[in-house]
């Protein structure tokens, strides 16, 4: 049985999930590391026996900065490039240190604690939509499908969700792929700690204490030039069918995520990301009173 511990702002809740007998699957997977380390690649810390699972548009910069801090790599990573993913991809994940840690994890997966930062799929879908509009050059297939090769790059959240329904979200672009990682489907490590990104400032120090890690200030991991400005206040009228651009990163003010949803879009996003909703226990409806 894999023990899942959910850290929130108030309490630590523990529950146990049923699992299939997977002992026979460990060796074939270990022989083909790509099947489990296939993007986004986990961060494996051999010294502290921790595996970090993360998802794009779900606090990845925050999570990886925190992990590198406890691995003694944060200062080196930021000196290499202000964008933490640059060091992760070009230095860390191709290093002998990383390869040795991954091999050690496969040799003894039950000795590792897995930490997973998760985010409500409703919020993440809007963040993914904004990201795509800000990075037209990286989404040529999507552009051709939604707006055509010669047209202005703008489309609605409704159209974006429609596009997501036509692709395999387990193997798509990491910025809108399911949060559930293949490692979670294939292997069952000893313990998995889930941190809701919304409560990470309160829960992360508790997790550090629980795991016996040095206490750090979570505020230091929040700064990123890749974050769009979020508007404050209650959600306005439904805007999920309106065309947006958000091309000016950092300057564009993104409306409250709830404004992009009506009941139809709620249901469609739920069905698209049902695995994430069920695995991580997020509400399948949007609470329009709370942020």
N, C-alpha and C positions, 0 to 999 in steps of 0.2 A: 504494500500500500504506500502511495506517495502522500505525504502530509503537506497540506496547503495551509499557509498562514497568511491571513489578510491583515495588513496593517492599515488602519484608518486613523483619523484624527483623535479618536476617543479610546477605542479598545482594540485588543488583539483577539481575533476570533480564529479558531482552529477547526478544520474539518478534514475528513478523510474521503478520498474518492476511490472508487473501484477501478481496477486496471486489469488488462489482459496479461497473460503470462508472456513476458517479452524477453526472457533470458536468451532464447535462441536467436533473437534478432540483433543482439548487441554486436556479435562478431562480424556479420555481413556489413553492418553500418560502419563499424570501425574500419573496415577494409576500404570503404568509400566515404571518406569524411565529407565529401561535397554534399551528400544527401542530408547531412545534419547541419553543416556549417554554411550551407547555401543561404545567401543573404536574407536578412542582415546577419552577418557573422556574429556569434556570441563572443563576449569578452570573457576569457577564462583566466582566473587568477590562481596559479598553482600554490603560492604561499598561503593565502587565506582560504583556499579550497572553496572558491566562489565562482559561479558562472552568472554573468549578467546577460539576460535576454532583453532586447529592446526593439522598438518599432519606430520607423520614421513617422513623424507627425504625432508622436506620443511621448514627447519629452526626451528624445534621443540625446540631444546635446547635454541636457541636464544630467541624465543618467550616466553617460560615458565620462563626463568630467568627474562626477562623483566616484566612479569606479577607478579611474586613473589616479585620482587623489590617493586612494587607499593602496594603490599599487606603486606609489612613488613616481608616477609618470606624468602627472598633470603639468608641472612646470616645463618639462622637456617637450611635451606635446604642444603647449601654447607657444613656446619659443620657436618650434618648427613651423607652425602656422596658426593664426588666430581661430581658424575653423577647425574644431577638434576632429572632425571626420577625415581631414586631410592626413593627419598623423596616423589615425586609426587604419586607414586604407594603405597608405604608402610606406609606413614604417612598422607599426605594431603587428598587423595581421600577416605580414610576410616574414616576420622574424622567427628565428629558431626558438626563442622564448615562447612565442605563441604556439608553435607547432608542438613543442614538448608539453605544454600545458594541456592542449587538446588531447594528445595521446594519453596523458595521465588521467584525464577525465574519463576516457573510454575504458581504461583499465579498471577504474574504481568509481563508477558514477555515483554510488550510494554514499561516498565520502564527501561529496560536494553539496553545497547549498546553492540553489538557484534563486536569483532575484529577478523579478520581472516587473518593470514599470508598465502600467496599463492606463488606458484612457477611454472614456465613454466613446463607443463607435459613432454616436450622433455628433459629438464635438469633433472627433477626428475626421469624419467625412467632410465636414465643412472646411477644416484645416487643409485637407488634401485638395479640395476644390480650389482654394486660394493658392496653394502651392503650384498647382498645374498652370493657373493663369499667370503666375509670376515667372514661370519657367517654360515658356512656349517652345524654346529651341530643343528641350529635352523630351518633348512629347509629340513627336511627329505623327505617330499612328493615331493618337487621340485627335490631333488637329485635323487630320485628313477625314476622320470619321465624323466629327461634329461640325466643322466649319468649312472644310474644303481647303485646298492648297492656296488659293488666291484671295481668300476672304479675310476680313479682320478677325483677329484672334480674341473672340469673346463669345461666351455661351453661359447659360443659366445653370444653377445648381441642379435643377430638375433634369436638364440635358446630361449633365455630368453623371448623375445617379443612373440615368438610363444607359449611358455608356458602360458603367461598371457592371451592369447586368448582362453585358454581352461578352465579358472576358472571364478568365479563370483567376479569381482573386487569391488563390493560393500561390500562384506563380506569376503574378503581374509585377508591375513597378512597386518597389518597396514603399512608396509614398501613399499607396492606397491598397496594398496587399493586406490580407487578414493579419491581425496582431498575433494570432496563434502561430508559434514557430514549429517547424517540422520536428525539432528536437522534443518538443512537448508531446507530439503525437507518437514518436517512435520509442523514446526512452522514458523511464520513470526514475529520476534522481530521488535522493532521500527526502529532501524538503524543498518546497517552492514558496517563496515569500512574494506576495503580490502587493505592490504599492500603487494605489490610485494617484495619478499625477496631481489631481485636484487637492489632495491632502498631503502631498509629499513634504512640504515645509515642516509640518508637525510630526509626520510619521517617520521621516528619515532618521532623525536623532534617536528615536525609539528603536529603530531597526539596528542602528550602529551599536547601541547599548546591548541589545539582545544578542547580537552576534559577537560581542566582545571586540568591536573595532574602535579605534580612537574617535572621539567626538569631533565633528567638523561643523562649520556653519553652512547650511544649505544655500544661503543667499549668494555665495560665491560662484555657484554653478548656474545661476539663472541668466546671466548676461549673454546675449547672442544677437548679432546683427541680422540673423536670418528670421527673426520673429516679426510678424506683422503686428501693427498696433490694433488692439481690440477696443471697440467702443464700449463705454460703460452705460449702465442704466437698463431699464426693462426692455424686452424685445419689442420691436415695432411691428407694423403690419407685415403680412406674409410677402417675402421678396424672393422666394425660391424659383420663381419663373422669370425673374429679371436678369438682364445681361450685365455682367460685371467684367472688369479688366484686372484691377489690382496689380498693374504692371510695375508700379513704383514701390519696390520693396522697402519696408520700414516706414514709408510715408502714408501708405494707404490705410485707412481706418476700416477695419472689418466689422460689420454689424454683429450684434449678438447672434450666436449660432442658432438660437431658437427661431429667429426670424426667417430662416431658410426652410423651415419645415411646416407643412400641413400634415394632416393625418395620413394622406396617401404616401407622402415621402417618408414619414416615420415608419410605416409598414414596410416600404421597399428597402430602406436602409437596414431595418431589422433583419429581413430575410437575406440580404446580401452578407451581413456579418453575424449571422445567427450563432456560428461557432464561438465567436468572441463574446457575444452577449451571455451565452450559456456557460462558457468556461470560466469567465471572470465575474459573473454575477451582477452585471450592470442592469439597471432598470430598462425594460423594453419599451417604455413610453417616456416622453419628455415631460419633466416637471416644469411647468411654465411659471411657477412662482419663485423657484430658487435658481441661482446661477449654475 
